[in-house]
Amino acid sequence: MPGSGAAALARALLAGALLLLLLPPPPVLPQPHRRNVTETEAQFNTTYTDWVDADLLHIYAFNHSVRRNATEGVRVSVNVLSDHKDLPVLFVVRQKEAVVSFQVPLILRGLYQRKYAYQEVSRTLCQPQTKAEVETQHFYVDVSTLSLNASYQLRVTRVENFVLQTNERFSFNATASQPQYFKYEFPEGVDSVIVKVTSAMAFPCSVISIQDILCPVYDLDNNVAFIGMYQTMTKKAAITVQKKDFPSHSFYVVVVVKTEDEACGGALPYYPLSKNASPDEPVDQHNRQKMLEVMVSPAITSEAYVSSVLFCLSIFLSFYVLTLLIACWESCRQHKRRGLLSAMDSPSLDTGHSRSIPDSFLGRGYDSYGYGSFGNGSSSSTEGVTDSLGSTEVSYSYVGQEQFKRRTPSAPTRPLSIPMGERSLENVAGRPRLDSLSSVEEDDYDTLADIDYDKNVIRTKKYLCVADLARKDKRVLRKKYQIYFWNIATIAVFYALPVIQLVITYQTVVNVTGNQDICYYNFLCAHPLGNLSAFNNILSNLGYVLLGLLFLLIILQREINYNRALMRNDAHALECGIPKHFGLFYAMGTALMMEGLLSACYHVCPNYTNFQFDTSFMYMIAGLCMLKLYQKRHPDINASAYSAYACLALVIFFSVVGVVFGKGNTAFWIVFSVIHILATLLLSTQLYYMGRWKLDSGILRRILHVLYTDCVRQCSGPMYVDRMVLLVMGNIINWSLAAYGLIVRPNDFASYLLAIGICNLLLYFAFYIIMKLRSGERIKLIPLLCIISTSVVWGFALFFFFQGLSTWQKTPAESREHNRDCILLDFFDDHDIWHFLSSIAMFGSFLVLLTLDDDLDCIQRDKIYVF
């Protein structure tokens, strides 16, 4: 049916035509707007005042000659005179290898997205390199806007002194919208330089950046941290730059003024400035300008590194040589003494009788320097010795009625008896070791009820001697105190490994990001080596490690000699002098070595988050020294390693909490002061009653009973006067420190906590010395020299410590205001000298504790007073 098909086709065409008539007509595309372009051959040092609108594009063409061996800077300065903040003027600088564009008003953001607008903008152009001897380069400045009419000023100038000269100062001005940067080229023979920037005014805050010779240069507050090394600055900044880090052997020194001072510790401006201003409206900061001065000087050479390392090694290895010489001299002296002793013990050819030994050779007798027993306090402790001596028993009478009485023998002694309180040790030396006063195993001793009753009788006597508190088996106590060493060795391993990993991460972050505000160095004396930014601060900690190792060797030698004396049943080693336990000494030497290692780790990247690394083992050293001083005359009742380290762990816990939360936190200081005072009272009670008291529900009733009987019924003085004097002074000092912390609330809580430990240690040491002299004992020449020299060294060390070359209690920029130049070999600063001197002083302090009671080595323990 061809007719019907043609009709259907006609109907379809008709429907399509009707649909086209119903659709709206297609939009007419606008013709592209043809903007007027004007090009001007512009000249340097000429100010062009003109206007621009949406229909006009200004192009300024400049050309200048570039020499391969001479670099000159080009600076573009613009000032938009019209006030159209919503329709800024765009400036585009087209160069050979870079395009720089910026709008005016220039909008820079601060903290909390605050906006700051700048009408005057100046930018230094990046200088492309040329291989030709002389090359003419062209660059263009395009000016455009969408505003109806915007007037502006344009000026292009050459920068004088664009290339910085070595050891020459150069002054300049900078603002947030007018940053400055300069070029420096390494001279021949110089591998590293230090860039120092100073200013007489702390604010506005600025940023110093070191960038490679690349285009574009990041010289605005919002992008200066994108590349290179940088640090914030108030009055001082210093960055050490190494040639190996810059392939072109040159770099840019970029100085940017920040929009706000908060990063440098300054106050934030009030924003918005007017009552009706919108929060999104930019603020005009007007003339926020800073005057600065830059100087680049050569850093130290590789020879200085070598000489400094050798100097450091020679200082501390000389202590090894000196110790070896003293050991040889002491060995010769002991050899002569043994020879003379054997000669004195041999019968005389003339008389057939043995010779007596002069007191001047063996050491002064007990009574020769006025040391005596105290009342009848040592009667029970000396009973066993008296019974075992048999025929050598000597009766005593007392001279004078004062508290410190001197025993004098009422019967003559045998000619061959060694003058130790006029008592012979011939029979004592022949007894087996297990029959001595310390023959009871510690476990058995502590579980028997009658022995526990005997503890109360002995330890609550008015006057105690060392024999009363040295009744336990030496072997048991030796194992007990060896735990101190093994525990601290275990703690050191588990503490040091994550610390080392963390500080390596810190240093890697600094090297990768270039942010030198992470670590608080003394940048004026920070000498890099490899990936380490301040190798000198790490090297100066070598003394702690070497002297700690030397102290361990000295203790090892002493222990070997003591064990040999025990093996030959030497009477002096068995029954005389302060009981020898070396475990705490080993722990002290290990703590000194760990202090050096962790202090070095802290100085890899010093800041407030890892300051505890530098102080943790200082707390341990102070605690171990107090424990060792107490252990000398209280070996049976000294704290166990587990309880001691648990208390030290609690101290470190409070140190971390105080550093993180204690700054200005009143609640924390109240809690800490209460805990400090309660701990002082509990420790005072423990020391006063020698551990013979209980903390239970009846403690208040017993306290009231003691107060009633001693203060109400009869006004009697304390039973243990000397202990009471020490504890009263200790409570006064600790209560004063707690009040100081609560009132002042120092920012450096870790140092405050360390000061508490050091004050208590010094107080106890002074008490020990005074009581030792008051008891008629004497201080030998070697410990006396150690005390004097150590005190002098501590004085000089503290002088250098309080110089304060940096502080993480402030912002990094404020910390750099305390930076100072090196003072020793152009390599070590004041804090490095503190490391040298404090390591020597700690070593000397340990020697004082080791040798302080050497004068008692020939005195029986039932004649040595406990205090």
C-alpha positions, 0 to 999 in steps of 0.5 A: 500500500504505497499510498498509506506509507506516503501519508504516514511519512507526511504526518511524521514530517508535520509533527516534527515541524510543529515540535520545532515551532514549539521549542524555544530558540537556541541562545545566542552565544556572546561574542568574545570581549576584546580587551584593550592591550597596551604595552610599554617599554619600561625602565628600571628605577622609574615609578609608573603611575597608571590605572586599569579596568576590566577592558584594559590590560597593561604590559610592561616590558623590561630587559636587563643583562645577566652575567654568568659570574655576577648575580643581581637581584630584581625587585618589583614593587606595587601600590594599589591606590584604589580601595576595591577589596572585592575586586583586586588588581592582579600582577603577573611577572613572566620570566624565562623560567618562572611566572610569579603572580600576586594580587593587591590587596594581598590577603594573608591568613593568620591563626584561626583563618584571620585575614590581613590585607596589604595594599603595598607589595614588593617581591624579589624575582627569581634569577634564572641561571645562564651559561653564556658569559653575558645574556640579555633577558626579558621579563614582562609585568602584566596588570589586569583587574575586573574593577571598573577603575583601579589606579596603581603605582609600579616600580622595578629596581635592582637590588643592591647587595643581593649576593651576601659576602662572607663575614660582612653584615648587611641591614635591610627592612622587611614586612609581611607583604614585602619579604626579602631574600638574598643569595650566598655562594660558598667560597673555595675551601669553605664546606659549611657556614653559619647564617646569623640574623639579628634584630634589635626588636623582638616583634613583629615575629619573622621567619628565616629560611634557607632554600636552594637556588630554584624557582619559584622562591617561597617567600610568603608567610603562607608558603615559606615552610614548603621547602628548605630549612626554616626557623622563627625569630624574634631577636636572634636566628642562626642556621648552619648550612653545609655545602654538600646539601646544595648541588649549586654550592649556593643558596637563598637566605629568605626573610619573611615577617609573619602576619601574627606574633603568636608563633614567637610568643607574642599576643594575638591582636584583637579581631575584628578591630571595629564593632561592626566589622564582619569576621570575614573582612580583612584587617589592614595591619598598616606598617608592620615592619622589622629591621634586620641584619644578616651575616654569613660566616664560615663554620668550623672545619673538619680538623676542629671536629677531630681535635675536639673529639681528641680533647674530650677523650684525653680529658676522661682517659686521663682519669684512667691513667691517674686511677692506674697510677694510684692503684699501683702506688696502693699495691706497692704500699700494701705489699710493703705493709704485708712484708712489715707485718710478717717481719713483726710477727717473726720472733726477735733473734735477741729476745725470742719474743715477737715485736709489737706493731707501731700504731703509726703504721697500722693506723691510729687506734680507736681511742687515739681519735676519741671514738667511743661507745654510746652508753650501754647500747652495744652491750647485747651486740658485743656479747657474742664476740666477747664470749668467743674471745675467751681469754682476750676479753677486756672490761671497759670503764667510761670516762665522763658523763656526756652523751658521747663517752669514750671507752678506756680499757681497765686491763692492759692488752697483749703486745701483739693485739692490733689497736682496734678499741684495744681488743684482740682479733686473734681468735676472731680471725680463726673462727669460721665465717658462718660463726660470725655475728651475721650467721643467720639466714635472712629468711629464717631470721625474719620468720622466727617470732623470737628473732623478731622480738629480738629485732625490737629490743635491738633496734629500739635501743637508745644507742646502736652500733653497726654490729646491731644492724649487721646481723644477717648473713653476708651472702644473703645481703650480697644477693639482696643488694646485687638485685639493685644492679641487675634491676637497673641494668634491665631498666636501662635496656628497656628504657633506652631502646625506645628512647633511641628509636624516638630521638632518631625519629625526631631527628629524621623529621627535622631533616626531612621537614626542615622545621628547626623549631622542633628542637631547642638547640643553641643554634649559635654553637650547634655543629652538625655531623652526619644526620645529627644537628648538634654533635657537640652536645652529644659528644660532651656526654661521653664523660658520663659513660667513661667515668661511670665505666671507670667507677665500675672497674674500681668497684670490681677491683675493691670487691675482688680484694675484699673477697680475697680477704674473706677467703683467707679469713682476714679479721678486718674483713670479717668483723671490722669496718663498715660492712662491704656490699657492692651492689648499690655501687654497681647500680650507681656506676650503671646509672651514671653511664645511662645518664650519659647515654640518655642525656645524649639522646635528649640532646639529639633533639631537646624539647619539652616532650623528651626532657624526662630522658635527661632527668630520669636517671638523675632521680635514680642517681640521687635516690641510690646515693641516699640509699647507699649512704643509709646502707653504710650503717644500716645494712640489715634494714635498708630498702630492697631493690624492688621497693626502691625502684618502685618509689623511683618509678613513682617519682618519674611518673609525677615528673611526666605528669608535672611536665605535661599537666603541671604548668599553671594547674593549681589542682595538680600542685595542691595534690602534689604538695599534699603527697610530698608532705605525707611522703615526708612524714611517712619516711621520717617515721620509718627512719626514726623508729628504724622500721619498727612501726606499723601503719594500720587502723590503730596508728592514730591511737598510738600517736595520741598515746605517745603525745600524751605520755611524752608531752602531757604527763611528762615533758621529755625530750626525744629518745633519739636526739640525733635522728630527730635533729636530722628529721626535723631539718629534713621536714623543714626543708621539704615543707618549704619546698612544697610551699614554694612549689604551691605558691610559685608553681615553677614551669620547669617541674622536672628540675623542681623535682630534681632539686627536691632530691638533691636538697635531701641528699645534701642534707643527709650527706652533711648530717653524716659528715657532722655525726661522723666527726662528732663521733670521734671518727676521722676523714682520711686524706683521699676522701677529704681531697675528693670532698674538697675537689668535688665541691669546687668542681660542682660549683663551677659546673652549676655556674655553667648550668645556670647560663641557660643557653636555651629553654623549652619553657618558651617558644623556639624563637624566644629560646634562641634569644638565649643562644650564645657562641662557643667558648671552648675550642670554637666547638663546645658551649657553656652547656657542654662545659656543664656536661664535662664538669658535672660528670667529673663531679658525679664521679668524685661524689661516688668516690667520696661515698666509696672511701668516706669510711675507710678510716673504720677498716680496722675498727670492730663493728660493735664500736662503730656508732649508727646514725 
